[in-house]
C-alpha cells in the first residue's frame, strides 16, 4: 500500500491539457481563459470626462486670465464635438464624453456659476482636471489578461469592455461516472428493502459541476464482468472515468479486472487512507484516467476531493489550493494507522468534529463544511491541535 | 445623503421570498432547498455488511463454543438470503449486503481461514461486529435536511440516497439589466473612437450567475426619457431591475425621473459611498426593487456587492456573510469623507492594495480578490491596520 501523498503524485503525473474551445462571453463565468487578451485600443479610448460640467483650456484661465466663459455648445457621451472651441469659450460636457481636442480642464457643475450668459468657475484650475486621459489605464496591445486565469465577474466585465464577444477557454474534459453494484437502483425508482439508491453518481456529478464540468455519461452497471467490460469498452477514450464500488476484496468486486481487460494500465491499487483505502487508479492508452472509488458515500467524496479535484485543477493549469490548518474543538482517538479524514465544520477559524457514523452513513457529511486530516503518524488528537482542513468547496 | 449602513438597511427592508419551484436533482446544485426533507425509511435500510467476509450468530462462538463453521450459502449486495441459517453455519457475505435475520456478526475475509470444507475465525467475536444496524444513522421520518440550506454536492448525494428525484427549491427572481447611455455599443459590434462597449451588463449578469440566478432581460437603452420609460414600462413587474448609468447630475441623467414616471417609489438617492455615490434605489408597486447604479465599471461592481447581493441573499433566506477584517500591506491616504472601497488582493491573510486608476478604469479590479473598506470616520490607513474585506465571490 502506498501513501496518500505518493498516490496523489502518481495521479498528478498523468495530468494533461484538455482541448480549448470558443464560448460566448456570457457563458464563460468560471471557465479557464485559454488565450492572452490584449487591449484592442487605448483605455480610456479618449480623454474622458469624469464629471458633468464645463470643459475649456486651462491656460485660458491660468495664463490669459479669463474669468468668464461663453458656452459654445453641449456634448453628450457617445458623440463627437466637431466645432472649434475658441479662446474664452467652454462647452457643457457630460460624464463619459470625449473631451474635444484642445480642451484640458473640466470644472464640475457644482463649482460653475451662470452670470448672465457667461459662466464663472471656482476651485483650482489645472490641466487634466476631471479628465481621464486616453491610454492612462492601459495602452493598446498591452496584455491585460493572461491565459490560465479562472474567469470571475470582474474579468467578464473587462473582457466585455474590450469587445470580446467570444473567447477561447479550456474545454471540459469528457467525463463518465459509472456506479457498480446489483444493489443499486436509479433515484426515483422503487427500491426493495435490500437495495439502495445510486447516490454516489449524483454527488460526484455535483462535484464535477462545481468544478465547471458537465458529465457526459452517467450509468449504473451491474456486478458482472461482462456488463462492466461492455460499458468500459464504450468509454475507454474518455478523459476521466470514475467508477464507484466493486474495488475491494469481495467476490463481486470485478472493477479492477474489468479495467485491466479493456487495456487500462494499473498505476496503483489501495492506499493508506480511510475512508478510501481500496482506491484503484489507472491510465488508458489515449491519455484518459480511470478512478475506481470505493462505494461508500463518504469514501467517494473524500477520494474526489483528494485525487480527482487536484487532477482536474492541474489539467486546467490551476494551482493546487493551499490547504490551511485549524485548531480542533474536540479530542479524537487515532483509530487506524492510515491518513484518516472525517467531516468537520469550520466556524470562526476552528474545526468542530461532527458526529460521524462510518463512511456508509448517507447523512454523515451533512452540515459539514469540509473534511479534516488525522495523519498517519500522529497519535490521538487533543483539543487545540491544528489539523489540515479540506473545504468541500474551493473558489 | 444617507450612510451606506442606513442604505443597506432600507434595501434589506424590501426583501421578500421568491417563489418556489420543482427541479430535477441533477440541476439543484447551489439552489436553496424550499422543503424539509425526511428520511423515507431507516438508514441503513437493513443490517448492512460493512466488510466482505462471513456472517454467523455470535453466540454460536461465545456461548456454544463452536469454532468451525460450514458455509450455508453466499449473499451478494442487492439480494435477499431466503434460506434458514442453522447453528454452526455461516454464509459468505459481500459488503453492502443485508445480513440475514438472526445473524449478528461478520468476520472479514482476511481473518477467516478455510480448513477443509469448514471455516475458522480469528479476532474478537461480538454482536454487530462489521454490521451497520438498520436505522443507526437515521430513523424513518426524521428530518435530515431543513428548508433554507444551500445545496452542495454533499447534500445532493444525500438527497439521491433518499430517492428525491425532484426537489422543491427557491426559484430565481426575474431580473432585468438595463445599460443606459448613447455612448454604449453592444459587445461584438463596431465601436467609434467616442463610444465604449456595454461592459457593465456582462459583469452584472456574471455576478447574478454566480448567485445562481439567470438574467431574463438584458438591454441597452439610449439616453432619452421616452426610450427609458418605454422599456421600464415593460418590466415594472420584475423582481429585480438593475440600471447602470444615468443617475448622476448631468443633463442626460434621465434614470431617476424615468423610474418615477412609471410608478417606482424612490427610497433613496445618493449615499456616502465612493465609488457608488449616485446610487438610486426604489420599489415598485408589485414588490420589485429597482437599483440605479452609476455607470463606471467599478462603481457598478461595488454596488452589486454591497447592496444587490445582500438583498438577494436575504430573499433566499441565507444569512448575510460575516465579513472579516485583515491587515493591509500598504498605507492609504483618506481621500473623501465617504466610505471608500478599493480593489485588494487577499493573500496569506493580508490585504495588498492594488494599483487603481479610478472607478472608470476597465482594468482596475483585475487581479483583485475583493474590495476593502476605508471607512468614513477613519483618517489615513497605516500599514497593519485591519480593514473590512468583501470577497468578490462568496460560497
Interface residues (C-beta under 8 A of the other chain):
Chain A: X25 X26 X29 X30 X43 X44 X45 X46 X48 X50 X52 X74 X76 X77 X78 X79 X80 X92 X94 X95 X96 X97 X98 X109 X110 X132 X136 X137 X138 X144 X145 X152 X153 X154 X155 X156 X157 X158 X159 X160 X161 X162 X163 X164 X165 X166 X181 X182 X183 X184 X187 X188 X191 X192 X193 X194 X195 X196 X197 X198 X199 X200 X201 X202 X203 X204 X205 X206 X207 X209 X210 X223 X245 X248 X249 X250 X251 X252 X253 X295 X297 X300 X301 X357 X358 X360 X361 X362 X363 X364 X365 X366 X368 X392 X393 X395
Chain B: X25 X26 X29 X30 X43 X44 X45 X46 X48 X50 X52 X74 X76 X77 X78 X79 X80 X92 X94 X95 X96 X97 X98 X109 X110 X132 X136 X137 X138 X144 X145 X152 X153 X154 X155 X156 X157 X158 X159 X160 X161 X162 X163 X164 X165 X166 X181 X182 X183 X184 X187 X188 X191 X192 X193 X194 X195 X196 X197 X198 X199 X200 X201 X202 X203 X204 X205 X206 X207 X209 X210 X223 X245 X248 X249 X250 X251 X252 X253 X295 X297 X300 X301 X357 X358 X360 X361 X362 X363 X364 X365 X366 X368 X391 X392 X393 X395
